[in-house]
Amino acid sequence: MTARMETCDIAIMGAGIVGAATALELQARLPGARIVVLEKEPKTGRHQTGHNSGVIHAGVYYAPGSLKARFCREGVAATRAFCDDHGIPYETCGKLIVATHEDELDRMRALEDRARANGIEIEPIDQAQVRQMEPHVSAIAGLLSPSTGIVNYGLVAQKMTDLFVARGGVLRTGTRVSGGRAAGDGLRIDTPAGPLSCGRAVACAGLHSDRLIRAFGGSPGYRVVPFRGEYYRLVNQPEDLVRHLIYPVPDPARPFLGVHLTRKLDGGFTVGPNAVLAMKREGYKRTDFDLKDMGATLSYGGFWRMLARNFAPAMGELAASAARRLYLKKVQRYCARVRLEDLSPYPAGVRAQAVAADGKIIDDFLFVETPHCVHVGNAPSPAATSAIPIGRHIADRVLDGSTLAAAE
C-alpha cells in the first residue's frame, strides 16, 4: 500500500537561525497556514548557527547599499528586541577596532567613512584613549563601535524554533532533502521518509546551498568552498583582560576580518577565527575528510582562480593553522600579554563561502530562485545578526505574486 503524500502550504529546508527566523515570519503573516520545517540533523542549529563567535555585529564593515549593510543594521535592533522579549541574555559590550601600525591608519579612516555612510555609530579614538579604555591592548589608534554586542545564537535559534512549534508549526528533524521539482502549482520535495507536496518552499541549506539549487533544477552560479575557522579559548588571563571585543583593522588583501579577541557570555575570552580550506563541508576537525567534498572543491576552476588571487594570504593562514606560534603572533599584535600556553582548544566553525566561476568571492547575501522556491545562496557573517530581516526579505519574495493563501 502506497503511503499518503504529506502536504503543506510552505516547506522550509534547514533549521539554522535563518530558517527558523523565516519560519516564524511566514507563520506570522499566514496564520493558519501549514508550514513544515525539514532539518537533516537530529537537532537544530548544528552547523553555522552553532559554530560562530556569537557577535551581534553593528554593520561597520559592509559596503553601503549592500544587503549586508541594510540587514545587519536592521538586525541589531531586531535581535536585541527578540532577546528582550524572550529572556535571552546578551551584552552590548562594544567593539574596538585597533590599528597597530601607521600603514593601517588610512584603512581605518576609510572604515570610519564606511560606517558613517551606513548610519552606524562610530567614534575614532587616539592612542591614549585606547590605553585608558583597554590597558592590556596595544594600538596607535582605534575605532569604537559602541552598539556591537554578544549573544548565544544557538539559544536564539532554539527559541525561534520552539515558538514556531508552539504556534502550530511542524518540525521534522532527521529528514534530509534529496531534491525537488515543480508539480502543478507547487513543488514535490523528495526525502527518504517519502515525498512532501507544498505550494512554496524556502531552502536555507548553508554549506550545501549550491547542491540543493542544482537538485531543484537550478543553476547556482557559484560553488560553496568551505573554510574552517579555528578558535582558541584563552586561559591564565584575568577576567578584566578586555572590556570590549578587540578586532584588528581588516586587511583588504584578505577576504576575512582577521583574528579577533571576543568576550564570552559565560565568562572568559576566545581568539579567532583564521580561515583555512576545510577538506569536508562539515569538517570541523583538521582530520575531517570527505572525498566528494574535496573533489568538488579541487575540480572547480573558480577555486583555483580564487587561490591565485589570494595566494599569499592563503599561505599565511595555512602556516598559522599549522604553527600555533604564528597564530599567536596575530593576537600579540594588539595584546602582547597572551602567551602560547594561554591558547586552549575550542570548537572550530566552517564558513560556507560562495565562490564564482571567475574566482571572485561573493561577498554579499545572495538569493536564488527555482520554480516555487527561494534559496538562500550565500549567507556568511553577519547572517546570524541579520537573521530576522533576512527572514522578512525571504517572506516578501515567497509571497510576492503568490497565489498561496492561508488556510481558513
C-alpha positions in Angstrom: 0.0 0.0 0.0 1.4 3.4 -1.0 1.9 5.9 1.8 -0.1 9.0 1.5 1.9 12.0 0.5 2.3 14.7 3.2 1.1 18.1 2.1 1.7 21.6 3.4 1.4 25.2 2.3 5.1 26.1 2.8 8.2 23.9 3.4 11.4 25.3 4.8 14.6 23.3 4.3 17.1 23.9 7.0 16.6 24.8 10.7 19.5 27.0 11.4 18.9 30.6 12.6 17.9 31.9 9.1 15.5 29.0 8.5 14.0 29.5 12.0 13.6 33.2 11.6 12.0 32.7 8.2 9.6 30.1 9.6 8.4 32.5 12.3 8.0 35.4 9.9 5.9 33.3 7.4 3.9 31.9 10.2 3.1 35.4 11.5 2.0 36.5 8.0 0.0 33.5 7.2 -1.9 32.4 10.4 -3.5 29.1 9.9 -1.2 28.0 7.1 0.5 24.6 7.4 4.3 25.3 7.5 6.8 22.4 7.7 10.5 22.8 8.5 12.8 20.0 7.4 16.2 19.5 9.1 18.6 16.8 8.1 20.3 16.8 11.6 18.7 15.2 14.7 18.8 18.7 16.3 18.5 22.2 15.0 21.3 24.8 14.7 24.1 22.2 14.4 26.3 24.0 11.8 27.0 27.7 11.2 24.4 28.8 13.8 26.1 26.8 16.5 29.7 27.4 15.4 30.4 31.2 15.4 31.9 33.8 17.7 28.5 35.0 18.9 28.9 38.6 17.9 26.0 40.9 17.3 27.6 42.9 14.5 26.8 46.6 14.2 27.4 46.7 10.4 30.7 48.7 10.3 32.4 46.8 7.5 29.8 46.3 4.8 29.6 48.2 1.5 26.9 51.0 1.7 23.8 49.9 -0.2 24.6 46.2 0.1 22.1 43.7 1.6 24.7 43.1 4.3 24.7 46.7 5.4 20.9 47.0 5.3 20.1 43.7 7.0 22.8 44.0 9.6 21.7 47.5 10.7 18.1 46.3 11.0 19.2 43.0 12.6 20.9 44.6 15.6 17.7 46.1 16.9 15.6 43.1 15.9 18.0 40.7 17.6 18.0 42.7 20.8 14.2 43.1 20.8 13.8 39.3 20.3 16.2 38.6 23.2 14.4 41.1 25.4 11.0 39.7 24.6 12.1 36.1 25.4 14.6 36.5 28.2 17.7 35.5 26.2 20.8 37.0 27.8 23.0 39.3 25.7 25.5 42.0 26.3 26.2 45.3 24.4 29.9 45.4 25.2 31.1 47.4 22.2 33.8 46.7 19.7 37.2 48.3 19.4 38.9 48.1 16.1 42.6 48.8 16.6 45.4 50.0 14.3 48.9 48.8 15.4 50.9 50.2 12.5 51.0 53.5 10.7 50.1 51.9 7.4 46.7 50.8 8.8 45.6 54.4 9.6 44.3 55.1 6.1 42.3 51.9 6.1 40.9 52.8 9.5 39.8 56.2 8.2 38.1 54.5 5.2 36.4 52.1 7.6 35.1 55.1 9.6 33.7 56.7 6.5 32.0 53.4 5.5 30.4 53.1 9.0 29.1 56.7 8.8 27.7 56.0 5.3 25.9 53.0 6.8 24.4 55.1 9.6 26.4 53.2 12.2 27.5 54.9 15.4 31.3 55.1 15.3 33.9 57.0 17.4 37.6 57.5 16.5 39.9 57.3 19.5 43.6 58.1 19.9 46.4 56.0 21.4 45.9 57.5 24.9 42.2 56.7 24.8 42.9 53.2 23.7 45.2 52.7 26.6 42.7 54.2 29.1 39.8 52.1 27.8 41.8 48.9 27.4 45.1 48.8 29.4 46.1 45.4 28.0 45.7 46.4 24.4 48.5 48.0 22.3 47.4 50.3 19.5 48.3 53.6 18.0 44.6 54.5 17.2 41.2 52.9 17.3 37.6 53.0 16.2 34.9 52.4 18.8 31.6 50.7 17.7 29.5 51.0 20.9 26.5 49.1 19.6 28.3 45.8 18.9 27.3 43.0 21.3 27.5 39.3 22.1 24.8 36.6 22.3 24.5 32.8 22.1 22.9 32.4 18.6 22.2 28.7 19.3 19.8 29.8 22.1 18.2 32.4 19.8 17.6 29.9 17.1 16.3 27.3 19.6 13.8 29.8 21.0 12.6 30.7 17.5 12.1 27.0 16.7 10.3 26.4 20.0 7.9 29.4 19.3 7.3 28.1 15.7 6.3 24.7 17.0 4.2 26.1 19.9 2.3 28.2 17.4 1.3 25.2 15.3 4.4 24.8 13.0 5.7 21.3 12.2 9.4 20.4 12.6 10.8 17.3 11.0 14.4 16.6 12.2 16.5 13.8 10.8 14.9 14.5 7.4 17.3 15.0 4.5 16.1 16.6 1.3 17.5 14.9 -1.8 15.8 17.0 -4.4 12.6 18.5 -5.7 10.7 19.5 -8.8 7.7 21.6 -9.9 4.4 19.7 -9.6 1.4 21.6 -10.8 1.1 24.9 -8.9 3.6 23.8 -6.3 6.6 21.6 -5.5 7.2 17.9 -4.7 10.1 17.6 -2.3 11.9 14.2 -2.1 13.1 12.9 1.3 14.0 9.3 2.5 10.8 9.3 4.5 8.7 10.0 1.4 7.7 13.0 -0.7 6.3 16.2 0.6 3.9 18.4 -1.5 3.9 22.1 -0.9 2.8 25.3 -2.5 6.0 27.2 -1.9 9.4 26.4 -0.4 12.5 28.1 1.1 15.9 26.5 1.2 18.3 27.5 3.9 20.9 24.8 3.2 24.1 26.7 4.3 27.1 24.5 3.4 25.1 22.6 0.8 23.2 25.5 -0.8 24.7 25.1 -4.2 23.9 21.4 -4.3 20.3 21.9 -3.3 19.8 24.6 -6.0 21.0 22.1 -8.6 18.9 19.3 -7.0 15.9 21.6 -7.7 16.8 22.1 -11.3 18.5 25.5 -10.9 22.0 26.8 -11.7 23.6 28.4 -8.7 26.3 30.4 -10.5 28.8 29.7 -7.7 30.2 26.8 -5.7 30.5 26.6 -1.9 34.1 26.3 -0.8 34.3 25.5 2.9 36.7 27.4 5.1 37.4 26.2 8.6 37.7 29.0 11.2 39.9 27.9 14.1 39.4 29.4 17.6 41.2 29.1 20.9 39.9 29.8 24.3 42.2 32.0 26.4 43.2 30.6 29.8 45.5 32.1 32.5 44.1 35.5 31.9 42.3 37.9 34.3 38.5 38.4 34.0 39.1 42.0 33.0 41.6 41.3 30.2 39.4 43.4 27.9 36.1 45.1 28.3 35.3 45.3 24.6 35.6 43.0 21.6 39.0 43.7 20.1 39.4 43.5 16.3 42.4 44.3 14.0 41.9 46.7 11.1 40.9 44.4 8.2 43.5 43.8 5.6 42.0 44.4 2.1 44.3 41.7 0.7 42.4 39.2 2.8 38.7 38.3 2.4 38.1 37.8 6.1 38.2 40.1 9.2 41.2 38.6 10.9 41.8 37.0 14.3 39.9 39.0 17.0 39.5 38.7 20.8 36.0 38.1 21.9 34.3 38.2 25.3 32.0 35.3 26.0 28.7 35.5 27.9 29.7 32.5 30.1 32.9 34.2 31.1 36.4 34.2 29.6 37.6 35.0 26.1 38.2 33.4 22.7 40.5 34.4 19.9 39.9 33.6 16.2 38.9 32.7 13.7 41.5 32.2 11.0 40.4 30.8 7.6 41.8 27.6 6.2 40.4 25.3 3.5 38.3 22.6 5.0 38.6 19.1 3.5 34.9 18.5 4.2 31.9 20.8 4.0 31.1 19.9 7.6 34.8 19.5 8.5 35.1 21.0 12.0 38.2 18.9 12.8 41.5 19.2 10.9 41.4 15.5 10.2 37.8 15.5 8.8 37.9 14.5 5.1 35.2 13.7 2.5 36.3 12.6 -1.0 33.2 14.1 -2.6 33.6 17.4 -1.0 37.3 17.7 -1.7 36.6 16.6 -5.3 34.0 19.3 -5.7 36.5 21.9 -4.5 39.6 20.8 -6.4 37.7 20.2 -9.6 36.3 23.7 -9.6 38.1 26.3 -11.7 36.7 29.1 -9.6 38.6 27.7 -6.6 42.0 27.8 -8.3 41.3 31.3 -9.6 40.4 32.4 -6.1 43.5 30.8 -4.8 45.6 32.6 -7.4 44.0 36.0 -6.4 44.7 35.3 -2.7 47.8 33.1 -2.7 49.9 35.0 -0.2 47.1 35.4 2.4 46.1 31.8 2.0 49.6 30.6 2.7 49.8 32.8 5.7 46.5 31.4 7.1 47.7 27.8 6.4 51.0 28.4 8.2 49.3 30.0 11.2 47.0 27.0 11.4 49.9 24.6 11.3 52.0 26.5 13.9 50.4 27.9 17.0 53.3 30.4 17.4 52.4 32.0 14.1 48.7 32.1 15.1 49.8 33.7 18.4 51.6 36.5 16.6 48.3 37.6 15.1 46.9 38.1 18.7 50.1 39.6 20.1 49.9 42.4 17.6 47.4 44.0 19.8 47.5 42.0 23.1 51.1 41.1 23.9 50.3 39.6 27.3 48.8 36.5 25.6 51.3 33.6 25.6 51.4 30.3 23.8 50.4 28.3 26.9 47.2 30.5 27.1 45.8 29.1 23.9 43.4 26.3 24.8 41.4 24.2 22.3 38.0 25.5 21.3 35.4 24.2 18.7 36.0 25.4 15.1 33.4 26.7 12.7 33.1 26.2 8.9 32.2 29.1 6.7 30.2 28.3 3.6 31.9 30.6 1.2 30.3 31.1 -2.2 32.9 31.5 -5.0 32.0 32.5 -8.5 33.4 30.7 -11.6 35.8 33.6 -12.2 37.3 33.1 -8.7 35.7 36.1 -7.1 34.4 35.7 -3.6 30.8 36.5 -3.4 30.7 39.0 -0.5 27.0 40.0 -0.2 24.0 37.9 0.7 22.7 36.1 -2.3 19.3 34.6 -3.1 18.5 32.3 -6.0 15.1 31.2 -7.2 13.9 28.0 -8.7 10.3 27.3 -9.6 8.2 27.9 -6.4 11.3 28.0 -4.2 13.6 30.7 -2.8 17.1 29.5 -2.0 19.5 31.3 0.4 22.6 31.0 -1.7 25.2 33.0 0.3 24.7 33.9 3.9 28.1 34.4 5.6 28.6 36.7 8.7 26.7 38.8 9.7 23.8 36.4 8.7 23.1 35.5 12.4 22.8 39.1 13.4 20.7 39.7 10.2 18.5 36.6 10.5 15.3 38.4 11.4 15.4 40.9 8.5 16.6 38.1 6.2 13.5 36.2 7.2 11.3 39.2 6.3 13.1 39.6 2.9 12.5 35.9 2.1 8.9 36.1 3.1 8.4 39.1 0.8 9.9 37.0 -2.1 7.9 33.9 -1.3 4.6 35.8 -1.1 5.2 38.3 -3.9 2.8 37.5 -6.6 2.0 34.2 -5.0 -1.4 32.6 -5.1 -0.7 30.9 -1.8 -3.5 31.7 0.7 -3.6 30.9 4.4 -5.8 28.1 5.4 -9.2 29.1 6.6 
